[in-house]
């Protein structure tokens, strides 16, 4: 028997048993008919997917995509400079800075969301301090998409910084010096050297951030309220409250398809950026 079978066999077995089979089972349930007494009946139907075209659920889907894409973009804009700085710092500085970057991941998502509620609430810390110095209570972002994106950026930023930093560390400093000697300014250096060479890290970080951002449940429930629900909230309520497992399964399948589409798009963009390295 080939050696690769022994090496990959355990992993493929776990992958098939823990991921592929549950996904197939989920896809099968998504085309079954809902039965309040037994969760579902094995009667094939397309009602669960057609129901997603209802204006309410279509808006939830669009909101989920919008929040995921905005969160990914903001994390990329904030995370790339931070990743570059970390990649070019001395080892002593990197150790402390990486701890500060990773530290939010050591705290529960619920606690982090409550922390943002304390800061951004109508009677939160920012408004309290602002009112005390005579500026009034001007901040009112709770129960909006802005509040959800703010909390998600805090949660997902390390997922963008770490892979991007690893990619930038592999870029020789001599390339930047050579580009500068040839007359490249800061923007051309960033656009034609750093971003194309760091594309694998950016693509990996974007994919991680997007997957987490569109699948969260607690953060939009606490920060967005009822008016800014996402697919994760709808799936949770359908499973735990309405007991409509077929419709929840259909939503989950749509969520998985969105992730796969974004994965393909990210790989395509990363390939384009990588090809541009030959023009340096």
Secondary structure, 3 states (H helix, E strand, C coil): CCHHHHHHHHHHHHHHHHHHHHHHHHHHHCCCEEECCCEEECCCCCHHHHHHHCHHHHHHHHHHHHHHHHHHHHHHHHHHHHHHHHHHCCHHHHHHHHHHHHHHHHCCHHHHHHHHHHHHCCCCHHHHHHHHCCCCCCCCCCCCHHHHHHHHHHHHHHHHHHHHHHHHHCCCHHHHHHHHHCCCCHHHHHHHHHHHHCHHHHHHHHHHHHHHHHHCCHHHHHHHCHHHCCHHHHHHHHHHCCCCHHHHHHHHHHHHHHHHHHHHHHHHHHHHHHHHHHHC
